[in-house]
Amino acid sequence: MNAKTVLPAVGMTAVSMVLTLAVVVMWLGTAVPWPVALVVGLGIDGGWLATLAYERRLAAQGDHNRAVTAVGWSFGFLAAGVLVAHALTAEHSAGAWLAVAWLPIAAKALWLVHAMWERTALTPVALDAIRGIQQEARDEAAVARARLRAEAATEETRLTAVTEAGARVARVQAKTAQTLSGAWSTLETARAGEETGRALTSVTARVTPGVTPRWELPVWGPSEPLAARSLESAPALTDEALDVIVDEIRTSETPALSYREMAARFRAAGHSASEMRLRAAWKRVA
């Protein structure tokens, strides 16, 4: 896996070093003896390569030195500056020389990318675990989406059914009200009619002679609700009396009764007390 980043970095480094050495020898060879130019070129490449080797050693140890990094980049910019200066002073093919002047900086950038690759590289086991976690998360998300869609469809069906049932109930109620209204109107007409009124009231003459009560319509409307019965119609027991009764029922058998059994027998015996008071009495005596 490291070959994906280290091979381009090594290749770019070799090309930039050869190019820098060649340019220094050709450019300075006309002004100084060629051995001196060769030494200058090797010095630039050697410093560049030495700082790179030291940076790689520190990276292998999990360390980093900003000074060494700064020196390495300084050699890289120096090599790039030499190539740019040669391109600007060249009489022929200045554009071509200027186009390759970025190679030393590119080589340093590739080594930086390789270092970042190494710092973030994971073992195959870790990568498999990460893929498994991601797949599990995707599966759970897909199941959750399917569940939500199913619940939404079910709720929509339920609401549709409820709405339709409500509409049917409303139609039946409206039809029933209409029928009752017609029947009530018929009764009112019969009651108000002179002939039908006498016919309806004459049936009481044999039972109560001389009395012809007026026939009344049946009641159709709201009725008065009955008063709610009190939960404890009998006078409330005092705490002392309640404790005595609870204790007698609880200890009426051996072993002592549980709270549920005691409460059932308490109610069956006709006694009355709220659940809160009964439980409080149980706690006091038990």
Secondary structure, DSSP 8 states (H G I E B T S, - for coil): -THHHHHHHHHHHHHHHHHHHHHHHHHHTTTS-HHHHHHHHHHHHHHHHHHHHHHHHHHHTT---HHHHHHHHHHHHHHHHHHHHHHHH-SS-HHHHHHTTTHHHHHHHHHHHHHHHHHH---HHHHHHHHHHHHHHHHHHHHHHHHHHHHHHHHHHHHHHHHHHHHHHHHHHHHHHHHHHHHHHHHHHHHH-HHHHHHHHGGGTTTSTT----------S---------S--S----HHHHHHHHHHHHTTSSS---HHHHHHHHHHTT----HHHHHHHHHHH-
